Each structure stands twice: as structure tokens, then as C-alpha cells.
């Protein structure tokens, strides 16, 4: 699903930003 892929992409992006903040 394109919508599912979009959600996963958004979550991955948010997680990446969170890890950057923690570091």
C-alpha cells in the first residue's frame, strides 16, 4: 500500500530525527 509505505517512511524519518537529538 502506498499509504502504508508513506506512514512507515514518516515514522522512520521521525525516529531518525529522534536518534539525532539523543546523540
Biopython code that builds the backbone (N, CA, C, O; Angstrom):
import numpy as np
from Bio.PDB.StructureBuilder import StructureBuilder

atoms = [
    (1, "UNK", "N", (0.835, -1.207, 0.000)),
    (1, "UNK", "CA", (0.000, 0.000, 0.000)),
    (1, "UNK", "C", (0.866, 1.253, 0.000)),
    (1, "UNK", "O", (1.850, 1.343, 0.734)),
    (2, "UNK", "N", (0.488, 2.210, -0.828)),
    (2, "UNK", "CA", (1.247, 3.462, -0.869)),
    (2, "UNK", "C", (1.080, 4.207, 0.457)),
    (2, "UNK", "O", (2.040, 4.772, 0.979)),
    (3, "UNK", "N", (-0.137, 4.208, 0.997)),
    (3, "UNK", "CA", (-0.374, 4.911, 2.261)),
    (3, "UNK", "C", (0.456, 4.282, 3.377)),
    (3, "UNK", "O", (1.053, 4.992, 4.187)),
    (4, "UNK", "N", (0.493, 2.950, 3.419)),
    (4, "UNK", "CA", (1.274, 2.259, 4.456)),
    (4, "UNK", "C", (2.749, 2.608, 4.286)),
    (4, "UNK", "O", (3.446, 2.869, 5.267)),
    (5, "UNK", "N", (3.219, 2.614, 3.056)),
    (5, "UNK", "CA", (4.626, 2.934, 2.795)),
    (5, "UNK", "C", (4.908, 4.361, 3.251)),
    (5, "UNK", "O", (5.961, 4.633, 3.829)),
    (6, "UNK", "N", (3.981, 5.264, 2.996)),
    (6, "UNK", "CA", (4.157, 6.661, 3.396)),
    (6, "UNK", "C", (4.240, 6.781, 4.905)),
    (6, "UNK", "O", (5.071, 7.518, 5.437)),
    (7, "UNK", "N", (3.360, 6.043, 5.599)),
    (7, "UNK", "CA", (3.374, 6.098, 7.065)),
    (7, "UNK", "C", (4.689, 5.560, 7.597)),
    (7, "UNK", "O", (5.294, 6.153, 8.491)),
    (8, "UNK", "N", (5.134, 4.429, 7.044)),
    (8, "UNK", "CA", (6.406, 3.846, 7.505)),
    (8, "UNK", "C", (7.546, 4.826, 7.249)),
    (8, "UNK", "O", (8.449, 4.964, 8.074)),
    (9, "UNK", "N", (7.502, 5.501, 6.110)),
    (9, "UNK", "CA", (8.544, 6.472, 5.782)),
    (9, "UNK", "C", (8.544, 7.616, 6.782)),
    (9, "UNK", "O", (9.598, 8.069, 7.230)),
    (10, "UNK", "N", (7.342, 8.080, 7.127)),
    (10, "UNK", "CA", (7.233, 9.194, 8.069)),
    (10, "UNK", "C", (7.752, 8.771, 9.441)),
    (10, "UNK", "O", (8.467, 9.524, 10.102)),
    (11, "UNK", "N", (7.384, 7.555, 9.864)),
    (11, "UNK", "CA", (7.837, 7.052, 11.168)),
    (11, "UNK", "C", (9.354, 6.914, 11.166)),
    (11, "UNK", "O", (10.019, 7.294, 12.130)),
    (12, "UNK", "N", (9.895, 6.372, 10.087)),
    (12, "UNK", "CA", (11.352, 6.193, 10.005)),
    (12, "UNK", "C", (12.042, 7.549, 10.093)),
    (12, "UNK", "O", (13.072, 7.698, 10.751)),
    (13, "UNK", "N", (11.449, 8.545, 9.411)),
    (13, "UNK", "CA", (12.041, 9.884, 9.419)),
    (13, "UNK", "C", (12.017, 10.460, 10.834)),
    (13, "UNK", "O", (13.001, 11.042, 11.292)),
    (14, "UNK", "N", (10.885, 10.294, 11.522)),
    (14, "UNK", "CA", (10.782, 10.809, 12.889)),
    (14, "UNK", "C", (11.779, 10.105, 13.805)),
    (14, "UNK", "O", (12.440, 10.751, 14.618)),
    (15, "UNK", "N", (11.889, 8.792, 13.677)),
    (15, "UNK", "CA", (12.830, 8.036, 14.513)),
    (15, "UNK", "C", (14.254, 8.507, 14.247)),
    (15, "UNK", "O", (15.055, 8.629, 15.174)),
    (16, "UNK", "N", (14.566, 8.769, 12.993)),
    (16, "UNK", "CA", (15.920, 9.222, 12.650)),
    (16, "UNK", "C", (16.203, 10.553, 13.332)),
    (16, "UNK", "O", (17.292, 10.764, 13.866)),
    (17, "UNK", "N", (15.216, 11.455, 13.315)),
    (17, "UNK", "CA", (15.413, 12.759, 13.943)),
    (17, "UNK", "C", (15.562, 12.601, 15.455)),
    (17, "UNK", "O", (16.365, 13.294, 16.080)),
    (18, "UNK", "N", (14.779, 11.680, 16.044)),
    (18, "UNK", "CA", (14.870, 11.467, 17.492)),
    (18, "UNK", "C", (16.245, 10.950, 17.873)),
    (18, "UNK", "O", (16.821, 11.395, 18.866)),
    (19, "UNK", "N", (16.778, 10.021, 17.100)),
    (19, "UNK", "CA", (18.101, 9.474, 17.409)),
    (19, "UNK", "C", (19.151, 10.573, 17.267)),
    (19, "UNK", "O", (20.124, 10.604, 18.020)),
    (20, "UNK", "N", (18.957, 11.472, 16.308)),
    (20, "UNK", "CA", (19.914, 12.576, 16.130)),
    (20, "UNK", "C", (19.884, 13.475, 17.358)),
    (20, "UNK", "O", (20.927, 13.927, 17.831)),
    (21, "UNK", "N", (18.677, 13.732, 17.875)),
    (21, "UNK", "CA", (18.538, 14.601, 19.046)),
    (21, "UNK", "C", (19.188, 13.942, 20.258)),
    (21, "UNK", "O", (19.869, 14.606, 21.040)),
    (22, "UNK", "N", (18.976, 12.626, 20.414)),
    (22, "UNK", "CA", (19.563, 11.921, 21.559)),
    (22, "UNK", "C", (21.083, 11.947, 21.479)),
    (22, "UNK", "O", (21.761, 12.049, 22.502)),
    (23, "UNK", "N", (21.613, 11.855, 20.271)),
    (23, "UNK", "CA", (23.066, 11.902, 20.117)),
    (23, "UNK", "C", (23.509, 13.355, 20.206)),
    (23, "UNK", "O", (24.701, 13.644, 20.103)),
]
sb = StructureBuilder()
sb.init_structure("model")
sb.init_model(0)
sb.init_chain("A")
sb.init_seg("    ")
for serial, (resi, resn, name, xyz) in enumerate(atoms, 1):
    if name == "N":
        sb.init_residue(resn, " ", resi, " ")
    sb.init_atom(name, np.array(xyz, "f"), 0.0, 1.0, " ", f" {name:<3s}", serial, name[0])
structure = sb.get_structure()
